[in-house]
């Protein structure tokens, strides 16, 4: 085996020619040991609830950190009304469902959740399907809708769940937000495939930038294709009333498929698909993940319902979030760090070199700041970054302490833009 641990990434261990599964696992185990010995760690243990301050075990020490690792953008995982709704769900229905939706696992609160999330987007209850995870909402929907006669035309920066969903169909990718490249693929594919589905994110998870949805929609319709928008990082944050990146375009009722998750803004677990009722009915009764997977448990569903309501009932959380985003991003930009094109609650500090990025993550931990170093294959090899999620529950003192830590690290490691 010839893997240089000093330059290796997780991707190098997916398939090593000549090594069986156990030998590959052994090689990866050694690599993880190497990473840990150099202070680069993943899967740190969190000992308290999701929040802007979290008790974390790192380097054999347990202490409180300022956290930027969760996507609980509005702080709803800890909102007392959400927790109370979850408690009431357990008291009324119990802890779980113990069945799949087609054979006894569809309860009244599932109907209520479908109605609530559909209504949130201005749709009727039968135009929503819920899944136990947001990942599955994407992968399952694409797997059932697209087959070998069809094609998915995918922005290269979409989530991994989209790529998994395309394993049964043809797929072409276009450079991120490149409309010229997208149109070329649409034009050359126009008469070759039964279904042409363009798949984009509303807000992209690593750069925090948005898609040009209006322009993409016009191209899709010009070439008789369909459009799917995964807006997991936009809903609750962007849009006049928090309906996400699509809201201000006036296309909420025109996008063919909208997907999302309950694990970010809504502070819980699960996913949803919004489409016309014939498509959602097809997904409900054809998707293996619907047919053979147990359904969302009561406290999860009842908690999500309350979180959806809070988007309208307590809009001050979104205002506080944007105050934090603008303040934090300006502080990073002012010291010459590269935050890219973000215009959302996802704030990257782009560094480039994956090993320096790991060093920055370790130094941030030393400063009491918990962030995510993101390296290949999650991003391009030379596009490693520290990825942070700003939340409404971050206080100004949290942001200032983090900015001071970055200033210190910038001077030590020279990570400012050249």
C-alpha positions in Angstrom: 0.0 0.0 0.0 1.4 3.4 -1.0 -0.7 6.1 0.7 1.2 9.1 2.0 -0.7 10.1 5.2 0.8 13.6 5.0 -1.1 14.3 1.8 -4.0 11.7 2.1 -7.7 12.6 2.4 -10.7 10.5 3.3 -11.4 9.9 -0.5 -8.2 7.9 -0.9 -9.6 5.1 1.2 -12.8 4.5 -0.7 -11.2 1.9 -2.9 -7.6 0.7 -2.7 -6.8 -1.8 -5.5 -5.7 -5.2 -4.2 -7.0 -4.6 -0.6 -10.1 -6.4 0.6 -12.6 -4.6 2.9 -10.8 -5.5 6.1 -7.4 -4.4 4.7 -8.9 -1.1 3.6 -10.4 -0.7 7.1 -7.1 -1.4 8.7 -5.3 1.2 6.5 -8.0 3.8 7.3 -7.7 3.1 11.0 -4.0 3.8 10.8 -4.8 7.1 8.9 -7.2 8.1 11.6 -4.5 7.5 14.2 -2.2 9.7 12.3 -4.8 12.5 12.1 -5.5 12.3 15.8 -1.8 12.3 16.7 -1.6 15.6 14.8 -4.6 17.1 16.5 -7.0 16.8 13.6 -10.2 15.2 14.9 -13.7 14.6 13.7 -16.7 13.2 15.6 -16.0 15.1 18.8 -18.4 14.2 21.6 -20.9 16.8 22.5 -22.2 16.5 26.0 -24.9 19.1 26.1 -27.7 20.1 23.7 -27.3 21.8 20.4 -26.6 25.5 21.1 -24.2 28.4 20.5 -22.3 27.1 23.6 -21.7 23.4 23.8 -19.8 21.2 26.2 -17.4 19.1 24.1 -14.8 16.5 24.8 -11.7 17.2 22.8 -8.0 16.2 23.3 -9.1 14.2 26.4 -10.5 17.4 27.9 -14.1 18.3 28.5 -15.0 22.0 28.5 -17.4 24.6 27.0 -16.8 25.9 23.5 -18.4 28.5 21.4 -20.0 26.4 18.7 -20.4 27.1 15.0 -21.0 23.4 13.9 -24.7 23.1 14.0 -27.4 24.3 11.5 -29.9 25.2 14.3 -30.0 28.7 12.7 -32.9 30.1 14.8 -32.2 28.1 18.0 -35.3 26.1 17.8 -33.8 22.9 19.1 -33.9 24.6 22.6 -37.0 26.7 22.2 -39.3 26.0 25.2 -42.4 25.9 23.0 -40.8 23.3 20.6 -39.7 21.2 23.6 -43.1 21.4 25.2 -44.8 20.3 21.9 -42.4 17.3 21.7 -43.2 16.4 25.3 -47.0 16.6 24.6 -46.4 14.4 21.5 -44.8 11.7 23.7 -47.6 11.9 26.3 -50.3 11.6 23.7 -48.8 9.1 21.2 -45.8 7.4 23.0 -42.2 7.3 21.9 -42.4 5.7 18.4 -44.5 4.4 15.6 -43.3 0.8 15.2 -44.6 0.5 11.6 -44.1 1.8 8.1 -46.7 4.3 6.7 -48.4 1.8 4.4 -49.1 -0.8 7.1 -50.1 1.1 10.3 -47.4 3.7 10.8 -49.3 6.7 9.4 -50.7 8.7 12.4 -52.8 11.9 12.6 -49.7 13.9 13.5 -48.1 12.8 10.2 -51.1 14.2 8.4 -50.8 17.4 10.5 -47.1 17.8 9.7 -47.7 17.3 5.9 -50.5 19.9 6.1 -48.3 22.3 8.0 -45.2 22.1 5.8 -47.3 22.2 2.6 -49.2 25.2 3.9 -45.9 26.9 4.7 -45.2 26.9 1.0 -48.7 27.8 0.0 -49.7 24.3 -1.0 -52.4 21.8 0.0 -51.7 18.9 2.3 -51.6 16.3 -0.5 -48.7 18.2 -2.1 -46.3 17.2 0.6 -44.5 14.0 1.5 -42.4 13.6 4.7 -39.3 11.4 5.2 -37.5 10.4 8.3 -34.4 12.3 7.1 -33.6 15.2 4.8 -31.0 13.1 3.1 -33.6 10.5 2.2 -36.0 13.1 0.9 -33.5 13.8 -1.8 -32.1 10.4 -2.5 -35.4 8.5 -2.4 -37.3 11.0 -4.5 -34.6 11.0 -7.3 -34.2 7.2 -7.3 -37.9 6.7 -7.8 -38.5 9.4 -10.4 -35.5 8.9 -12.6 -34.5 5.7 -14.4 -32.1 4.7 -17.2 -34.2 6.5 -19.8 -33.9 9.8 -17.9 -31.3 12.3 -17.0 -30.5 14.5 -14.0 -28.6 17.7 -14.8 -26.9 18.7 -11.6 -25.0 21.7 -10.3 -21.7 20.3 -9.2 -22.0 21.8 -5.7 -25.3 20.0 -4.7 -25.5 17.9 -1.6 -24.2 14.3 -1.6 -27.8 13.0 -1.2 -28.5 14.3 -4.7 -25.6 12.4 -6.1 -26.7 9.2 -4.4 -30.2 9.7 -5.7 -28.9 9.7 -9.3 -27.3 6.2 -9.2 -30.1 4.6 -11.2 -30.2 7.3 -13.9 -28.0 9.3 -16.3 -26.3 12.3 -14.8 -24.5 15.3 -16.1 -23.0 18.1 -13.9 -22.4 21.7 -14.8 -19.9 24.1 -13.1 -21.4 25.8 -10.1 -24.0 28.4 -11.1 -22.8 28.4 -14.7 -25.8 29.2 -16.8 -24.0 28.9 -20.1 -22.9 25.4 -19.3 -26.4 24.5 -18.0 -28.0 25.7 -21.2 -25.5 23.8 -23.3 -26.4 20.5 -21.5 -30.1 21.2 -21.8 -29.8 21.9 -25.5 -27.8 18.8 -26.3 -30.0 16.6 -24.1 -33.3 18.0 -25.4 -34.3 15.0 -27.5 -32.2 12.3 -26.0 -34.0 11.5 -22.7 -37.5 10.8 -21.5 -37.3 13.1 -18.4 -34.8 15.9 -17.9 -34.6 17.1 -14.3 -32.3 20.0 -13.3 -31.3 19.8 -9.7 -29.9 22.7 -7.7 -29.6 24.0 -4.2 -31.2 27.2 -3.1 -28.3 28.0 -0.7 -25.1 25.9 -1.2 -23.9 24.2 1.9 -20.2 24.9 1.7 -20.0 28.4 0.1 -23.2 29.7 1.5 -24.1 31.4 -1.8 -27.4 31.2 -3.7 -28.5 29.9 -7.0 -29.8 32.2 -9.8 -33.2 30.5 -9.5 -35.2 32.8 -11.8 -32.7 32.4 -14.7 -32.4 28.7 -14.2 -36.2 28.4 -14.2 -36.5 30.2 -17.5 -33.8 27.9 -19.1 -35.6 24.8 -17.7 -38.9 25.8 -19.2 -37.3 26.8 -22.5 -35.9 23.3 -23.0 -39.0 21.4 -21.7 -37.3 20.1 -18.5 -38.2 20.1 -14.8 -36.6 21.8 -11.9 -35.9 20.6 -8.4 -34.6 23.0 -5.7 -33.2 21.7 -2.4 -33.5 24.7 -0.1 -32.4 23.2 3.2 -30.1 26.2 4.1 -32.5 28.9 2.8 -35.8 28.1 4.4 -36.4 30.1 7.6 -33.5 32.4 6.8 -34.0 34.0 3.4 -37.2 35.4 1.8 -39.5 38.1 2.9 -41.3 35.8 5.4 -38.6 33.1 5.7 -39.9 30.8 2.9 -36.4 30.6 1.5 -34.5 31.5 -1.7 -37.6 30.8 -3.9 -40.0 33.1 -2.1 -38.8 36.4 -3.5 -38.7 35.1 -7.0 -42.5 34.6 -7.1 -41.9 31.0 -8.1 -43.0 29.1 -5.0 -46.0 27.7 -6.8 -44.2 27.0 -10.0 -41.0 25.0 -9.1 -41.7 21.4 -9.9 -40.1 19.9 -6.8 -39.0 21.6 -3.6 -37.1 19.5 -1.1 -35.8 20.4 2.4 -35.0 19.2 5.8 -36.4 19.6 9.3 -32.9 19.3 10.9 -31.7 22.8 10.3 -34.0 25.9 10.7 -36.8 23.7 12.3 -34.3 22.2 14.8 -35.3 18.6 14.5 -35.0 15.5 12.2 -36.6 14.6 8.9 -37.2 15.8 5.4 -40.0 16.8 3.0 -40.8 17.0 -0.7 -43.2 19.5 -2.1 -44.7 18.9 -5.6 -48.0 18.5 -7.3 -50.3 15.9 -5.8 -49.8 13.3 -8.6 -46.0 13.3 -8.1 -46.3 13.2 -4.3 -48.8 10.3 -4.5 -46.4 8.5 -6.8 -43.5 9.0 -4.4 -45.6 7.9 -1.4 -46.5 4.6 -2.9 -43.4 3.8 -5.0 -40.4 4.9 -2.9 -38.8 2.0 -1.1 -37.8 4.4 1.7 -41.4 5.2 2.2 -42.7 1.7 1.9 -40.1 -0.1 4.1 -39.0 2.6 6.6 -40.6 3.3 9.9 -42.2 6.7 10.1 -41.3 9.9 12.1 -41.9 9.4 15.8 -44.4 11.5 17.7 -42.2 14.0 19.6 -40.2 14.7 16.4 -43.4 15.5 14.4 -45.1 17.6 17.0 -42.0 19.5 17.7 -41.5 20.3 14.0 -45.1 21.5 13.7 -44.5 24.1 16.5 -41.2 25.1 14.9 -42.9 25.8 11.6 -45.4 28.0 13.3 -42.7 29.9 15.1 -41.3 31.1 11.8 -44.3 33.4 11.5 -45.1 33.8 15.2 -41.6 35.0 16.3 -39.9 36.7 13.3 -37.4 38.4 15.6 -35.2 35.3 15.6 -34.6 35.7 11.9 -33.8 39.4 12.4 -31.3 38.6 15.2 -29.7 36.0 13.0 -29.1 38.5 10.2 -27.6 41.0 12.7 -25.2 38.3 13.7 -24.4 37.2 10.1 -23.7 40.7 9.0 -21.5 41.6 12.0 -19.5 38.4 11.9 -18.9 38.4 8.2 -17.8 42.0 8.2 -15.3 41.3 11.0 -13.8 38.4 9.0 -13.7 40.4 5.8 -12.1 43.4 7.5 -9.2 41.3 8.7 -8.5 40.1 5.2 -9.9 36.6 5.4 -11.7 35.0 2.5 -15.4 34.4 3.1 -16.1 33.8 -0.6 -19.5 34.7 -2.0 -21.7 33.7 1.0 -25.0 35.5 1.5 -26.5 33.2 4.1 -25.9 31.8 7.6 -23.2 29.5 6.2 -19.9 31.5 6.6 -16.7 29.8 5.3 -13.1 31.0 5.8 -11.4 29.7 2.8 -7.8 28.7 3.3 -7.0 26.3 0.4 -4.4 23.9 1.9 -6.1 21.0 3.7 -3.4 20.5 6.3 -3.2 24.2 7.2 -7.0 24.1 7.4 -6.7 21.3 9.9 -4.2 23.3 11.9 -6.6 26.3 12.0 -9.3 24.0 13.3 -7.1 22.7 16.0 -6.0 26.3 17.0 -9.6 27.4 17.1 -10.3 24.6 19.5 -7.4 25.8 21.6 -9.1 29.2 21.7 -12.4 27.6 22.8 -14.0 27.8 19.3 -15.6 24.7 17.9 -15.8 24.8 14.0 -15.7 22.3 11.1 -12.5 22.1 8.9 -13.9 21.0 5.5 -11.5 19.2 3.1 -11.6 17.1 0.0 -13.8 15.3 -1.1 -16.5 17.6 0.5 -14.8 20.4 -1.4 -12.2 20.6 -4.1 -8.6 19.6 -3.1 -7.3 23.2 -3.1 -10.5 24.7 -1.6 -10.3 23.6 2.0 -12.0 25.9 4.5 -13.3 26.4 8.0 -17.0 26.2 7.7 -19.2 27.9 10.3 -22.9 28.2 10.8 -24.0 31.5 12.5 -27.1 31.3 14.6 -29.6 33.6 16.3 -28.4 32.4 19.7 -24.9 33.6 19.2 -24.3 36.7 21.4 -22.0 39.6 20.4 -19.4 38.4 22.9 -19.3 35.0 21.2 -18.7 36.6 17.8 -16.0 39.0 19.2 -14.1 36.1 20.9 -14.2 34.2 17.6 -13.0 37.1 15.6 -10.2 37.7 18.1 -9.2 34.0 17.7 -9.1 34.3 13.9 -6.9 37.5 14.2 -4.4 35.6 16.3 -4.4 32.5 14.0 -4.1 34.7 10.9 -1.0 36.2 12.3 0.5 32.8 13.2 -0.3 30.9 10.0 -0.6 33.8 7.5 -4.0 32.7 6.2 -5.2 36.1 4.9 -6.1 36.5 1.2 -3.0 37.0 -0.9 
